[in-house]
Amino acid sequence: MSVVEREFEVKGRRIAARCWHDAGLPPLLALHGWQDNAASFDRLAPLLPDYHIVAMDFAGHGLSDWRAEGMRYHTLDHVDDVLAVVEQLGWQDFRLMGHSMGAGIGVLLAGAMPERIAQLALIDGLGPYAGEPEQAPQILREALLEWQAYAPRPERVFADRGLAIEARRRGFTPLTASAATILCSRGVKAVEGGYSWSMDRRVRHHSSLRFSETQVQAFLEAITAPVLLLRAENGFPAAADIFAQRWQSVREGRLLTLPGGHHLHLDECPDKVAAAIQQFFAGRAA
């Protein structure tokens, strides 16, 4: 099966994408998680042969350009980039699947522009991280101090590619060596003296402002497309009451828990994830 690499220009920046299957098939946009890249779907996409899948690297991730020096990475800017790519693809309405941060961005887009999303599949994520209104001053304080202390510096260099892969394997969401190798296929670049991350270090900075839970629930309520949520048995923990409130905000939803960790679609069970998504898109019960 051939995989096609594409590039899009968004406000003078390059957004890279990885594409599977014939362009004449129904369109499916894939959005990866925080600090990941489009290779996150390398095991899942081949198992969904009925759709033309376009997985984009968010700005500052994978092979996409970094934002200009002096700029932060705001979630809403990623939503802007997604819409710009979709417009260049000429898709009026389409299916969307997102993992983690990509699921949060998918929720924001589907809530703001519900007429564009036909079906929405979320993998271990149900909307963006939120904060309570009274936390806003402290959230901004931490972001301001972090930004004030930031200074461009040379990226960490690994003597060989294997060391970078091992570091990713032991990262904030541990992975198997094979899954880490896949992510590093476009998450690591050759530099003088070895290899470094292709991701912009500023991606790791804290948000200066977060949505409130009420706002996130409003986005979920505004979604008109059917929603599939695939939760990982050992995924990111979520407060039961907050999750319940979010899920109750979904008009038409199907919830399924599958074995594995946060990257279950790449690591433990891409076959089960693909089967559930395929059944959902086809309108069959999982």
Stockholm file with secondary structure:
# STOCKHOLM 1.0

chainA/1-286         MSVVEREFEVKGRRIAARCWHDAGLPPLLALHGWQDNAASFDRLAPLLPDYHIVAMDFAGHGLSDWRAEGMRYHTLDHVDDVLAVVEQLGWQDFRLMGHSMGAGIGVLLAGAMPERIAQLALIDGLGPYAGEPEQAPQILREALLEWQAYAPRPERVFADRGLAIEARRRGFTPLTASAATILCSRGVKAVEGGYSWSMDRRVRHHSSLRFSETQVQAFLEAITAPVLLLRAENGFPAAADIFAQRWQSVREGRLLTLPGGHHLHLDECPDKVAAAIQQFFAGRAA
#=GR chainA/1-286 SS CCEEEEEEEETTEEEEEEEESCTTSCEEEEECCTTCCGGGGTTTGGGCTTSEEEEECCTTSTTSCCCCTTCCCCHHHHHHHHHHHHHHHTCSSEEEEEETHHHHHHHHHHHHCGGGEEEEEEESCCSCCBCCGGGHHHHHHHHHHHHHHCCCCCCCCBSSHHHHHHHHHTSSSCCCHHHHHHHHHHHEEEETTEEEESSCGGGGSCCSCCBCHHHHHHHHHHCCSCEEEEEEEESCCCCHHHHHHHHHTCSSEEEEEEEEETTTTTTTCHHHHHHHHHHHHTTCCC
#=GC SS_cons         CCEEEEEEEETTEEEEEEEESCTTSCEEEEECCTTCCGGGGTTTGGGCTTSEEEEECCTTSTTSCCCCTTCCCCHHHHHHHHHHHHHHHTCSSEEEEEETHHHHHHHHHHHHCGGGEEEEEEESCCSCCBCCGGGHHHHHHHHHHHHHHCCCCCCCCBSSHHHHHHHHHTSSSCCCHHHHHHHHHHHEEEETTEEEESSCGGGGSCCSCCBCHHHHHHHHHHCCSCEEEEEEEESCCCCHHHHHHHHHTCSSEEEEEEEEETTTTTTTCHHHHHHHHHHHHTTCCC
//
